Amino acid sequence: MNTGDRFIVITGGPGSGKTTLIEALSRAGLQTMPEAGRAIIRDQTRIGGRGEHRQDKALYAELMLQWELRSWNEAQTLPGTVAFDRGLPDIIGYLALYAGHVPDHVRRAAGLYRYNPTVFIAPPWPAIYLRDAERVQTYQESVETAEAMARAYSESGYGLVSLPLASVEARVDFVLSQLGRTAARNAAP
């Protein structure tokens, strides 16, 4: 098993329940890595910086890249399965959607720092979508973001498994069940 095989990614559009699921997976005993975007927006707002989605999308993407590289390297020191709230290919999806161009170094990073080949995608879900101070995208942007993430992960060589539109507990059970199947496939001779 490659080191990255124990790193699972939950991706999707804003407001699709990713972070809530990550928090529940942590309570279920998995190690987790938080999402870069919200923390960067909070920090940049607090310091009056321009490195956030509403101001400088290229700088925001570079800050997310550095965050995700640090998270990937930090996860190397953790035991067992580590669940990431987004991963490096999310930056490819973000840049493709909002900048129209993905720099070579971002693609190179996504190729070098790999995760489990199965990525969980939270589909857009109008029933739970809410905007807030950090989530400024409309529901339509959430749909477009989910599509961009699906393309980015597929083009990066990952297989996508769609999360059910179900309770957090049902989503946790679904992910853990899928992880059991993935581990069994990886262990097969």
N, C-alpha and C positions, 0 to 999 in steps of 0.2 A: 504494500500500500504506500503510495506517495504521501509525503507529509501533508500536502494540501487536501488529500482525500478526506481528512477528518474535519476540514473547514467547510461548513455548509453556508450557503448564502440564501437570505430571504430578500427578494427584490420586488419591484412593482412601482406603481405610481404613488404619489402622495395621497395620504388619507385612506389607504387600503388595508390598514391593520397590521403592517409589518412590525412596527415598534412594540405594539401591544403583544404581538406573538413572541417577539424576542424576549420581552420581559417575562412572559409566561414560561418560555423555554428555560430561562435562567432559574425561575422558581422550581422547575421540574428537574434541575440538577445539571443542565448544560452550562458550559462556559459561554460567554457572549461578548461580542464586540459591538459598541454602539454606532449609530449612524453618524457620519461626518457632517452632513448638511446642516442639521439643526444646531449642532454645537458651534459650527463655524458662523452661522448667521447670528446666534446669540453673542458670541465673542466679538464679531465685527461690529455689531450694533452697539455693544457696550463701549468699545474703544473708538467708535466713529470711523471705522475702517471702510474701505470700498470693496473688499473682497467678499461680496455676497451677491446672490442671484439678481437682486434688483439693480445693482450698480455695475459691477465689472465681472461678467460671466467667465471670462478667461482666467482672471485671478481666482475667482471662486473655484473653478475647476482645478487649478494648480494646488490650492489649499486642500481640496478634497483628495487629490492624488497623494499628497504628503501624508494626510491623515490615514488613508487606506493602506499605504505602504507601512507606516508605523504600526497600524493595527495588525496587519498580516505578520510582521516580524515579532510583535509582542505575543501573538497567538502561538508562535513556535514554542514559547516557554510554558504554555498551559497544557495540562494533561487532557486527554480525551477529545471528544467532539466539541468544536467551537462554532457557535452560530453567529454569523455576521449580519448586521442590519445594513445591507448593501455591500458591494464589493467593487473592485477596480473596473470591471466592465460597465458598471453604472456610470462612470465618468465618460466612457465612450458614448453611451446612450445620451447622456446629458449634452455633451458637446455636439453630437450629431443633430440633436433636436434644436438646440438654442444657438449654436455658433456656426453650424453647417460645415465644420471642419474639425477633424480629430488629429492633433499633432502625433507624429511618429513615436515620440517617447511615451505617450500615454498608451498607445497600442502595444509598444514593447513591454511596458510594465504589466499590462494585462496578460501578455503572453508568458512572461517569466514567473509571475506570482499567481499560482493557480489554486483553485478551490476544488471541492468535490465536483465531479463531472455532472452531478444532478443539482440543479438550482431550483429553488422554490419561488414561484412568482405569485404575488397577491394580486388578483385581478381587481380592476376598478369596481367599487361597490358603493352605489349611491346612498344606500341606507346608513352607512357609517361615515361617509365623507363629511368632514367639517373643515372650514378655513379658520385660521388663527393668525396670531401676530407673525409667526414664522412660516406658516403654510399659506402663501398668498395666491397660489395657483387656483384657477377655476377647476370645476369638475372635468370639463373638457380637456384642460391641460393635464389633468391626472390620467385621463384615458390615453392621450398622446404620449405621455411619459412612459406609461406601462408598455405601450407598443414599441417605443424606442428602446426600452430596457430588454424586451423580448428579442428584438433584432440584435442588439449588442451582444447579449449572451449567446445567442445562436451562432452569430458570426464568429464569436470567440471560442466555439467548439463545445459549448455546454448544452445539455439536455434540460428542457424546462418541464417542471411539474407544477400545474396550477393548483393553488390552495383552494379548498372548498369555501364557498360563501356560507360560513357556519360560525358557531360560537368559538370563542378563543380556546376553550377546553377541547372542542372537536378538532380545531386546527392543530393544537399541540399533539393530540393523539394521532392525527394524520401524519404529521412530520415524523414523530417517533416511530410510527409504523413503517414509513418509507425508509427511514434511516436503518431500520432492522433489515429491510430488503437489500439496501445498498451494501451494508456490511457483509451480508451473506454472499452477494455477488462478488465483492472484492476478495472474499476469503476462498471462493471456489477455485479448485486447481485448474 
